[in-house]
Amino acid sequence: MSSEDTADKSSKSAQPANKKGTAARKLAVSVLVKVEQEGAFANLALANALKGDALSQRDKAFVMALVLGVLRNQKRLDAKLAGLSKEPLIKLRPAVRNLLRLAIFQLDYMQDIPESAVVDTAVELGRTKSIGHVGISRYINGVLRSYLRERPARGAVDDNGDDSGEERIWHYDQRYDGLSGADNFSGNYSSQISGNQNNLVEALSQRYSMPSWLVSRWLDRFGEKESLSLLAACQNPPKLTLRVNETACETGAFATILQDKGIKVKRSALVPSCLTILDRRAVRGPIENIPGYTDGIFSVQDEAAAFVSQIVNPAPGDQVIDLCAAPGGKALNLAELMDNKGKVTAVDINENRLNLIKTNRERLSLTNIEIVQGDGTTITLPPADKVLVDAPCSGTGVINKRADIRLKRTRADIGKLTNLQKSLLKNAATLVKPGGVLVYSTCSLEQEENEDIFSWFLSNFKDFKADDLSPFFPADTLIQFGLSDSARHGYALFLPSKHDVSGFFVARFKRKDES
């Protein structure tokens, strides 16, 4: 069937067989509108939209793949649409704009879906009251007809000079919460871009749908080769990693239980209590369906995030403060590492997010967590043996998990966040006992939020010194990760491109003993 035949067919009424696909796509459009217009976080907007919805697990996974795929590629999709639409994209209704993004994304990246199905459902949705009307559906039909007519055939060289046969291949199924694949780009990218550094920045920004200011920063900070790897990593779906609650079950024993259920896992070299699921297709439905969840045997947490608790290194009986605790992954892990003894005081300014800690505290049968609502920059508490400041940050190390970050974060945010991070550390320093430990962490890759904060703290708080991280790394991993030098000086920066974990920074300080 030709492109024009496909588009002509799409102008007719959709057949009942498309009804299911239409419902999933309509829900995806509504989530994208919430992210764009209301500033909603993509993960929370998706969770709320899919909660209690009548869609099947497969259709829910399809919705997630659509939303995350569009967000990860929005800048590139908009560049294509700008050349097709007579009306500037900014003037279109938000729902229409996102419906077009959704359609182009499917045509480019979900090649197992027939073009006719993509166009039919887009045109059908265009005439619904919640999105548009008959005139809008005709407009959508015209835009998609033009795209199908003008774009290179699949397998040919596209307008960016890339072999689309080597383009990213996207897969989705009923057990999937993202998009898979890796960029096949190699070599010196700048040699393929004519002109100056600005041309390279813009080319990479469009290709990876990343803000130009962030691409420029990464090129300056990490160089071209590492930046390309980082940008590609931002497009990949996050791994599903389970952190085992060893107060309930040994990690090795739980790995055996999972493998007996057909779920293959790999034990983390960095955090021995973490198991990464190797094939997401083995997990059917929500996380709660994985054996052991309701029994409190595991929590979902990235290895790098779990490693932060390993750096805190709490002992049974310690008094520990987690100053920015919600949603609670690290506070729960600290309590587990303390063998349910001593006390973890979980502090956060957001009461609703603290409720997540309460729920999981009960599920994991942890009795040594005290929950306190308060502002971490001003709260007064009895001094503790260990204090953790897992600070609010730009999140540039977890863009593959939080696709909306690339749309919301601005250069100006970095300065605002560093001021908050310093305020948190100022107060945290007063909460550490003499001889106690203060740990600072972020999920950012930006120097101002990490190494610069590290240096600032040591310069301004003379009763603290940097503490060697080396003893808290499992054997051989320091050399494997190439972090021996920085760890010896008291900090470590994990890059998703190098270390196959989320981007994370962690530093450890020790307060001098008064004696």
Secondary structure, DSSP 4 states (H G I P E B T S, - for coil): --HHHHHHHHTSPPPGGGHHHHHHHHHHHHHHHHHHHH---HHHHHHHHHTT-SS-HHHHHHHHHHHHHHHHTHHHHHHHHHTT-SS-GGGS-HHHHHHHHHHHHHHHH-TTS-HHHHHHHHHHHHTSTTT--HHHHHHHHHHHHHHHHHSPPTTSB-TTS-BGGGSPP----TT-SS--------S-GGGGS-S-HHHHHHHHHHHHT--HHHHHHHHHHHHHHHHHHHHHHHHSPPP-EEEE-TTTS-HHHHHHHHHHTT--EEE-SS-TTEEEES-GGGS-SSGGGSTTTTTT-EEE--HHHHHHHHHH---TT-EEEETT-TT-HHHHHHHHHTTT-SEEEEEES-HHHHHHHHHHHHHTT--SEEEEE--TTT-----EEEEEEE-----TT-TTT-TTHHHH--HHHHHHHHHHHHHHHHHHHHTEEEEEEEEEEES---GGGTHHHHHHHHHH-TTEEE---GGGSPTTHHHHHT-HHHHHTTEEEE-HHHHSS--EEEEEEEEPP--
